[in-house]
Amino acid sequence: MTDDSNLDTVWNLAEKIGFCMLATQSSGDLRSRPMAAHAERLENAFYFLTDVDGHKDEEIAQNPQVCLAFADSKGQKYVSISGSAEVSNDRERIKELWSTPAKAWWDSPDDPSIRVLKVTPSFAEYWNSPGTIVSYIKMAAAAVSSTKPDMGDNEKVVM
């Protein structure tokens, strides 16, 4: 594939999956937690709503390098995106990102504890296979024939 189509694949998979594990660094250890991602392809950014009291905000202040891991295990589609994160108090962006699921954490977009977490991606890798059943069939056929199975696309992409 061309670089543009690989880039499109990264964005399309991330947008379709929607949720990711956000990994940050804390005292030399990596910590991950699930987050709802708002992909903004034209801005080359992923946005998240977060709480000012969240530990991830402190960890990002110490080390802004993060990883977003998107997974559709049933479809056998995965995307890992590395980038730089920053936390802001952009009240307009908070209102833009506000959605019904956010009500589980805050009463309204006017809650003063809400912050915006922005990740600017620099690198991605994706695995895009034809799906679980087809993958199992290909693995079984490869085992019998002593060949390596074609498990779909795997590409590294500079963002």
N, CA and C of each residue as an Amber inpcrd file, in Angstrom:
protein
   477
   0.8320000  -1.1870000   0.0000000   0.0000000   0.0000000   0.0000000
   0.8730000   1.2460000   0.0000000   0.3090000   2.3200000  -0.4820000
   1.0250000   3.5950000  -0.4430000   0.9950000   4.1410000   0.9760000
   1.8620000   5.1070000   1.2380000   1.8940000   5.7190000   2.5660000
   0.5530000   6.3540000   2.9190000  -0.0920000   7.0110000   1.9360000
  -1.3900000   7.6390000   2.1980000  -2.4470000   6.6030000   2.5500000
  -2.4480000   5.4700000   1.8690000  -3.4660000   4.4620000   2.1800000
  -3.1720000   3.8010000   3.5290000  -1.8920000   3.6550000   3.8960000
  -1.5600000   3.1330000   5.2220000  -2.0180000   4.1050000   6.3040000
  -1.8100000   5.3850000   6.0630000  -2.2540000   6.4060000   7.0040000
  -3.7780000   6.3790000   7.1250000  -4.4650000   6.2600000   6.0020000
  -5.9270000   6.1520000   6.0210000  -6.3710000   4.9240000   6.8180000
  -5.6630000   3.8150000   6.6540000  -6.0100000   2.5950000   7.3890000
  -5.8860000   2.8090000   8.8870000  -4.8070000   3.4650000   9.3210000
  -4.6260000   3.7520000  10.7500000  -5.8100000   4.5560000  11.2810000
  -6.1270000   5.6660000  10.6080000  -7.2290000   6.5190000  11.0700000
  -8.5570000   5.7740000  11.0180000  -8.8140000   5.0370000   9.9380000
 -10.0930000   4.3220000   9.8040000 -10.2650000   3.2700000  10.8980000
  -9.2180000   2.5100000  11.1820000  -9.3100000   1.4980000  12.2390000
  -9.5210000   2.1540000  13.6040000  -8.7650000   3.2050000  13.9050000
  -8.9070000   3.8870000  15.2020000 -10.3090000   4.4740000  15.3570000
 -10.8140000   5.0940000  14.2960000 -12.1590000   5.6830000  14.3530000
 -13.2210000   4.6080000  14.5260000 -13.0820000   3.4890000  13.8120000
 -14.0770000   2.4180000  13.8860000 -14.0800000   1.7560000  15.2650000
 -12.8970000   1.5070000  15.8160000 -12.8080000   0.8360000  17.1210000
 -13.2550000   1.7890000  18.2310000 -12.7800000   3.0310000  18.2140000
 -13.2900000   4.0660000  19.1150000 -12.7240000   4.1040000  20.5140000
 -12.5360000   2.9700000  21.1350000 -11.9800000   2.9290000  22.4870000
 -10.5570000   2.3970000  22.4150000  -9.7150000   2.8930000  23.3090000
  -8.3340000   2.4270000  23.3280000  -7.8530000   2.3290000  24.7630000
  -6.7070000   1.7060000  24.8980000  -5.9940000   1.7160000  26.1690000
  -4.9270000   2.7970000  26.0490000  -4.9800000   3.7790000  26.9290000
  -4.0080000   4.8620000  26.9680000  -2.9120000   4.4550000  27.9430000
  -1.6740000   4.3210000  27.4520000  -0.5480000   3.9500000  28.3080000
   0.3110000   5.1750000  28.5880000   0.5730000   5.3870000  29.8710000
   1.4440000   6.4680000  30.3270000   2.5680000   5.8490000  31.1530000
   3.5590000   6.6550000  31.4790000   4.6600000   6.1880000  32.3150000
   4.5350000   6.7640000  33.7130000   4.7950000   5.9060000  34.7050000
   4.7340000   6.3280000  36.1000000   5.8840000   5.6710000  36.8560000
   6.8510000   6.4640000  37.2660000   8.0170000   5.9510000  38.0080000
   8.6800000   4.7800000  37.2940000   8.8150000   4.8810000  35.9970000
   9.4720000   3.8280000  35.2220000   8.5710000   2.6940000  34.7890000
   7.3750000   2.6200000  35.3230000   6.4150000   1.5920000  34.9300000
   5.4390000   2.1510000  33.9040000   4.8480000   1.2770000  33.1200000
   3.7940000   1.6760000  32.1890000   2.4470000   1.3580000  32.8190000
   1.4980000   2.2800000  32.6680000   0.1430000   2.0980000  33.1830000
  -0.8320000   2.3750000  32.0590000  -1.8400000   1.5290000  31.9320000
  -2.8560000   1.7030000  30.8860000  -4.2360000   1.7590000  31.4990000
  -5.0930000   2.5060000  30.8090000  -6.4940000   2.5610000  31.2110000
  -7.3370000   2.8070000  29.9700000  -8.5990000   2.2920000  29.9770000
  -9.4660000   2.4640000  28.7990000  -9.9700000   3.8990000  28.6950000
 -10.0050000   4.3890000  27.4610000 -10.4530000   5.7570000  27.1990000
 -11.2500000   5.7840000  25.9000000 -12.2310000   6.6630000  25.8340000
 -13.0050000   6.8820000  24.6050000 -12.2710000   7.9310000  23.7710000
 -11.8350000   7.5300000  22.5840000 -11.0380000   8.4100000  21.7270000
 -11.9180000   9.1680000  20.7430000 -11.6090000  10.4280000  20.5720000
 -12.2460000  11.2670000  19.5560000 -11.1610000  11.5910000  18.5360000
 -11.1960000  10.8960000  17.4110000 -10.1690000  11.0750000  16.3780000
 -10.4850000  12.2940000  15.5260000  -9.5040000  13.1470000  15.3400000
  -9.6250000  14.3280000  14.4890000  -8.5110000  14.2660000  13.4510000
  -8.8010000  13.5550000  12.3710000  -7.8190000  13.3010000  11.3200000
  -7.2290000  14.5880000  10.7450000  -8.0700000  15.5870000  10.4820000
  -7.5910000  16.8280000   9.8780000  -6.6490000  17.6030000  10.7960000
  -6.7720000  17.3860000  12.0980000  -5.9030000  18.0420000  13.0740000
  -4.7130000  17.1630000  13.4590000  -4.6910000  15.9250000  12.9350000
  -3.6870000  14.9350000  13.3240000  -3.6330000  14.8200000  14.8480000
  -4.8070000  14.5630000  15.4410000  -4.8860000  14.5050000  16.8990000
  -5.9980000  13.5690000  17.3540000  -5.7980000  13.0270000  18.5480000
  -6.8330000  12.2770000  19.2590000  -7.1300000  13.0550000  20.5270000
  -8.4220000  13.2140000  20.8250000  -8.8370000  13.9530000  22.0100000
  -9.5980000  13.0350000  22.9590000  -9.4660000  13.3370000  24.2450000
 -10.1390000  12.5850000  25.3040000 -10.5990000  13.5760000  26.3620000
 -11.6850000  13.2530000  27.0290000 -12.0680000  14.0100000  28.2240000
 -11.4420000  13.2980000  29.4070000 -10.8900000  14.0800000  30.3250000
 -10.2420000  13.5220000  31.5020000 -10.5580000  14.4130000  32.7010000
 -10.2250000  13.9310000  33.8740000 -10.5100000  14.6710000  35.0950000
  -9.2240000  15.2820000  35.6420000  -9.3090000  16.4940000  36.1110000
  -8.1430000  17.2060000  36.6340000  -7.4620000  16.4170000  37.7550000
  -8.2040000  15.6060000  38.4860000  -7.6360000  14.8300000  39.5860000
  -7.1100000  13.4670000  39.1520000  -7.1510000  13.1730000  37.8470000
  -6.6900000  11.8730000  37.3730000  -5.1750000  11.7380000  37.4310000
  -4.7200000  10.5510000  37.7910000  -3.2750000  10.3010000  37.8680000
  -2.6070000  10.4080000  36.5000000  -3.3550000  10.0880000  35.4480000
  -2.7620000  10.1510000  34.1060000  -2.3160000  11.5640000  33.7700000
  -3.0380000  12.5500000  34.2720000  -2.6660000  13.9460000  34.0030000
  -1.3040000  14.2680000  34.6190000  -1.0870000  13.7980000  35.8330000
   0.2010000  14.0020000  36.5090000   1.3080000  13.2570000  35.7820000
   1.0150000  12.0370000  35.3380000   2.0060000  11.2270000  34.6270000
   2.3940000  11.8810000  33.3000000   1.4220000  12.4350000  32.6030000
   1.6900000  13.1100000  31.3270000   2.5190000  14.3650000  31.5540000
   2.2680000  15.0740000  32.6430000   3.0670000  16.2590000  32.9520000
   4.5360000  15.8740000  33.1520000   4.7780000  14.7060000  33.7300000
   6.1410000  14.2200000  33.9610000   6.7860000  13.6830000  32.6850000
   5.9860000  12.9640000  31.8650000   6.4920000  12.3700000  30.6220000
   5.3520000  12.3410000  29.6120000   5.3600000  13.2270000  28.6320000
   4.2320000  13.3380000  27.7030000   4.1600000  12.2470000  26.6310000
   5.1550000  11.3490000  26.5570000   5.1160000  10.2850000  25.5500000
   4.1220000   9.2100000  25.9920000   3.1390000   8.9160000  25.1300000
   2.0950000   7.9530000  25.4470000   1.9020000   6.9720000  24.2880000
   1.1200000   5.9440000  24.5540000   0.7510000   4.9870000  23.5170000
  -0.7500000   4.7500000  23.6130000  -1.4080000   4.7320000  22.4610000
  -2.8300000   4.4010000  22.3660000  -2.9330000   3.0380000  21.6920000
  -3.5580000   2.0730000  22.3460000  -3.6940000   0.7240000  21.7880000
  -5.1740000   0.4350000  21.5350000  -5.5320000   0.3710000  20.2640000
  -6.9000000   0.0770000  19.8370000  -6.9780000  -1.4090000  19.4690000
  -8.0530000  -2.0950000  19.8800000  -8.1650000  -3.5200000  19.5880000
  -9.6010000  -3.9140000  19.2720000  -9.7630000  -4.5700000  18.1450000
 -11.0110000  -5.2400000  17.7770000 -10.6560000  -6.7160000  17.6830000
 -10.6960000  -7.4050000  18.8320000 -10.2240000  -8.7900000  18.8660000
 -11.1010000  -9.7300000  18.0410000 -12.3880000  -9.4800000  17.9660000
 -13.2560000 -10.3450000  17.1530000 -12.9390000 -10.2210000  15.6720000
 -12.6260000  -9.0040000  15.2260000 -12.2890000  -8.7820000  13.8270000
 -10.8120000  -8.9470000  13.5340000 -10.0060000  -9.1940000  14.6050000
  -8.5600000  -9.3500000  14.4670000  -7.9230000  -8.1150000  13.8310000
  -8.2960000  -6.9370000  14.3510000  -7.7690000  -5.6610000  13.8590000
  -7.2330000  -4.8780000  15.0500000  -5.9890000  -4.4120000  14.9040000
  -5.3070000  -3.7490000  16.0060000  -4.5250000  -2.5530000  15.4910000
  -4.4420000  -1.4920000  16.3100000  -3.6490000  -0.3110000  15.9810000
  -2.9530000   0.1660000  17.2540000  -1.6480000   0.3870000  17.1500000
  -0.8730000   0.9570000  18.2390000  -0.3350000   2.2970000  17.7470000
  -0.6140000   3.3520000  18.4960000  -0.2230000   4.7040000  18.0880000
   0.6010000   5.3480000  19.2000000   1.7950000   5.7850000  18.8480000
   2.6670000   6.4900000  19.7900000   2.5850000   7.9850000  19.5070000
   2.6870000   8.7650000  20.5640000   2.6470000  10.2060000  20.3560000
   2.9220000  10.9740000  21.6260000   2.7030000  12.2730000  21.5210000
   2.9410000  13.1840000  22.6220000   1.6020000  13.7320000  23.1230000
   1.4390000  13.7400000  24.4440000   0.1690000  14.1610000  25.0410000
   0.3200000  15.4710000  25.7970000  -0.7930000  16.1800000  25.8680000
  -0.8570000  17.3980000  26.6700000  -2.2760000  17.5320000  27.2190000
  -2.3750000  18.1360000  28.3860000  -3.6640000  18.3470000  29.0390000
  -3.9370000  19.8430000  29.0590000  -5.1830000  20.2110000  28.7100000
  -5.5370000  21.6300000  28.7200000  -6.9270000  21.8240000  29.3290000
  -7.2540000  23.0740000  29.5790000  -8.5630000  23.4410000  30.1140000
  -9.3420000  24.2040000  29.0280000  -9.3530000  23.6540000  27.8240000
 -10.0240000  24.2680000  26.6790000 -11.5340000  24.0250000  26.7960000
 -12.2500000  24.9900000  27.3390000 -13.6740000  24.8250000  27.6340000
 -14.5040000  24.6400000  26.3590000 -14.1160000  25.2930000  25.2670000
 -14.8480000  25.1160000  24.0040000 -14.6870000  23.6980000  23.4860000
 -13.4750000  23.1540000  23.5420000 -13.2250000  21.7820000  23.0750000
 -13.9770000  20.7940000  23.9590000 -14.0410000  21.0600000  25.2470000
 -14.7910000  20.1740000  26.1550000 -16.2480000  20.1050000  25.7030000
 -16.8280000  21.2380000  25.3800000 -18.2310000  21.2540000  24.9140000
 -18.3750000  20.5150000  23.5920000 -17.3900000  20.6240000  22.7090000
 -17.4320000  19.9020000  21.4330000 -17.3620000  18.3940000  21.6360000
 -16.5740000  17.9590000  22.6180000 -16.3670000  16.5320000  22.8580000
 -17.4360000  15.9110000  23.7530000 -18.2160000  16.7460000  24.4010000
 -19.2200000  16.2490000  25.3500000 -20.1980000  15.3160000  24.6500000
 -20.4920000  14.1870000  25.2810000 -21.4520000  13.2160000  24.7580000
 -22.1410000  12.5200000  25.9250000 -23.1650000  11.7830000  25.6380000
 -23.9330000  11.0990000  26.6820000 -23.0650000  10.2300000  27.5920000
 -22.1140000   9.4380000  27.0650000 -21.2950000   8.6260000  27.9790000
 -20.5110000   9.4560000  29.0060000 -20.1810000  10.6990000  28.6890000
 -19.4430000  11.5380000  29.6310000 -20.2580000  11.8080000  30.8930000
 -21.5860000  11.6900000  30.7910000 -22.4510000  11.9160000  31.9570000
 -22.2120000  10.8900000  33.0620000 -21.5660000   9.7750000  32.7180000
 -21.2310000   8.7800000  33.7400000 -20.1740000   9.3290000  34.7010000
 -19.4040000  10.3260000  34.2530000 -18.3090000  10.8570000  35.0520000
 -18.5690000  12.2650000  35.5700000 -19.2920000  13.0590000  34.7850000
 -19.5260000  14.4580000  35.1560000 -20.9830000  14.8190000  34.8830000
 -21.5030000  15.8180000  35.5870000 -22.8940000  16.2330000  35.4170000
 -23.1320000  16.9910000  34.1190000 -22.1690000  17.8130000  33.7330000
 -22.3400000  18.6300000  32.5330000 -20.9780000  19.0310000  31.9950000
 -20.9170000  19.5370000  30.7690000 -19.6290000  19.9880000  30.2360000
 -19.0770000  21.2120000  30.9730000 -19.8850000  21.8060000  31.8270000
 -19.4360000  22.9630000  32.6000000 -18.7230000  22.5810000  33.8960000
 -18.6400000  21.2850000  34.1830000 -17.9590000  20.8230000  35.3860000
 -16.5110000  21.3290000  35.3490000 -16.0760000  22.0490000  36.3620000
 -14.7310000  22.6470000  36.3370000 -13.5890000  21.6270000  36.4280000
 -13.8910000  20.3730000  36.7440000 -12.8210000  19.3730000  36.8610000
 -12.5070000  18.6630000  35.5440000 -13.2950000  18.9130000  34.5010000
 -13.0420000  18.2790000  33.2010000 -11.8790000  18.9710000  32.5070000
 -11.0170000  18.1660000  31.9270000  -9.9100000  18.6630000  31.1250000
  -9.9120000  17.9270000  29.7800000  -9.1820000  18.4750000  28.8240000
  -9.0130000  17.8620000  27.5120000  -7.6070000  17.2780000  27.4450000
  -7.5410000  16.0310000  27.0740000  -6.2670000  15.3760000  26.8270000
  -6.1230000  15.2460000  25.3190000  -5.0660000  15.8240000  24.7860000
  -4.8030000  15.7800000  23.3420000  -3.5500000  14.9520000  23.1050000
  -3.6560000  13.9930000  22.1860000  -2.4920000  13.2040000  21.7830000
  -2.2060000  13.5110000  20.3200000  -0.9870000  13.9680000  20.0630000
  -0.5320000  14.2030000  18.7000000   0.3040000  12.9960000  18.2990000
  -0.2040000  12.1780000  17.3630000   0.5080000  10.9460000  17.0110000
   1.7570000  11.2110000  16.1720000   2.7610000  10.3730000  16.3700000
   3.9870000  10.4750000  15.5780000   4.2700000   9.1840000  14.8170000
   3.7770000   8.0620000  15.3310000   4.0680000   6.7710000  14.7290000
   2.9250000   5.8050000  15.0340000   2.6560000   4.9150000  14.0950000
   1.6190000   3.9060000  14.3130000   2.0330000   2.5850000  13.6780000
   1.4530000   1.5300000  14.1770000   1.5780000   0.2190000  13.5420000
   0.2120000  -0.4380000  13.6190000  -0.1840000  -1.0720000  12.5290000
  -1.4810000  -1.7420000  12.5290000  -1.3650000  -3.1660000  12.0110000
  -2.3330000  -3.9570000  12.4730000  -2.4970000  -5.3290000  12.0290000
  -3.9510000  -5.4380000  11.6130000  -4.1790000  -5.7850000  10.3720000
  -5.5260000  -5.8000000   9.8060000  -5.7310000  -7.1420000   9.1210000
  -6.2660000  -8.1070000   9.8640000  -6.4280000  -9.4490000   9.3050000
  -7.8590000  -9.6470000   8.8070000  -8.0850000 -10.7190000   8.0730000
  -9.4180000 -10.9400000   7.5090000 -10.4700000 -11.3790000   8.5290000
 -10.1060000 -11.5760000   9.7760000 -11.0730000 -11.9750000  10.7930000
 -10.6990000 -13.2940000  11.4420000 -11.3380000 -13.5810000  12.5530000
 -10.9680000 -14.7340000  13.3670000 -11.0980000 -16.0540000  12.6280000
 -12.2310000 -16.3230000  12.0180000 -12.4500000 -17.6250000  11.3750000
 -11.4680000 -17.8320000  10.2310000 -11.3410000 -16.8480000   9.3700000
 -10.4120000 -16.9560000   8.2410000  -8.9830000 -17.1060000   8.7550000
  -8.6200000 -16.3930000   9.7970000  -7.2750000 -16.4890000  10.3610000
  -7.0010000 -17.8890000  10.8840000  -7.9560000 -18.4730000  11.5910000
  -7.7740000 -19.8310000  12.1020000  -7.6190000 -20.8330000  10.9630000
  -8.3960000 -20.6690000   9.9210000  -8.2910000 -21.5670000   8.7650000
  -6.9120000 -21.4370000   8.1270000  -6.4330000 -20.2070000   7.9620000
  -5.1130000 -19.9830000   7.3660000  -4.0080000 -20.5600000   8.2540000
  -4.1400000 -20.4240000   9.5810000  -3.1270000 -20.9740000  10.4810000
  -3.1230000 -22.4980000  10.4190000  -4.3020000 -23.1160000  10.3710000
  -4.3840000 -24.5770000  10.2850000  -3.7830000 -25.0770000   8.9780000
  -4.1020000 -24.4050000   7.8670000  -3.5560000 -24.7990000   6.5660000
  -2.0380000 -24.6460000   6.5550000  -1.5320000 -23.6040000   7.1590000
  -0.0930000 -23.3840000   7.2060000   0.6010000 -24.4350000   8.0610000
  -0.0220000 -24.8150000   9.1590000   0.5650000 -25.8410000  10.0230000
   0.6830000 -27.1740000   9.2950000  -0.3350000 -27.5220000   8.5130000
  -0.3290000 -28.7860000   7.7630000   0.6960000 -28.7380000   6.6240000
   0.8430000 -27.5890000   5.9950000   1.7250000 -27.4750000   4.8280000
   3.1250000 -26.9710000   5.1790000   3.3810000 -26.7210000   6.4510000
   4.6780000 -26.2060000   6.9150000   5.0640000 -24.8860000   6.2390000
   4.0780000 -24.0300000   6.0140000   4.3280000 -22.6980000   5.4580000
   3.8510000 -21.6630000   6.4700000   4.1970000 -20.4240000   6.2340000
   3.7110000 -19.3430000   7.1000000   2.4030000 -18.8090000   6.5210000
   1.4150000 -18.5840000   7.3850000   0.1290000 -18.0900000   6.8880000
   0.1650000 -16.6020000   6.5590000  -0.6180000 -16.1920000   5.5870000
  -0.8210000 -14.7770000   5.2850000  -1.9290000 -14.2930000   6.2170000
  -1.5390000 -13.5360000   7.2340000  -2.4990000 -13.1260000   8.2640000
  -3.0530000 -11.7320000   8.0360000  -2.8640000 -11.1930000   6.8480000
  -3.3800000  -9.8640000   6.5640000  -2.2690000  -8.8410000   6.5480000
  -2.6510000  -7.5780000   6.6550000  -1.6970000  -6.4770000   6.5520000
  -1.1160000  -6.1110000   7.9090000   0.1720000  -5.8350000   7.9140000
   0.8630000  -5.2970000   9.0740000   1.8070000  -4.2330000   8.5370000
   1.5700000  -2.9740000   8.9470000   2.3750000  -1.8700000   8.4380000
   2.7660000  -0.9200000   9.5560000   3.9460000  -0.3460000   9.4090000
   4.4110000   0.7230000  10.2930000   4.2150000   2.0350000   9.5480000
   3.6900000   3.0380000  10.2350000   3.2980000   4.2910000   9.5640000
   3.7930000   5.4940000  10.3700000   4.5280000   6.3680000   9.7040000
   4.9120000   7.6420000  10.3210000   3.7360000   8.5940000  10.1750000
   3.3480000   9.2200000  11.2640000   2.1880000  10.0840000  11.2360000
   2.6220000  11.5290000  11.3200000
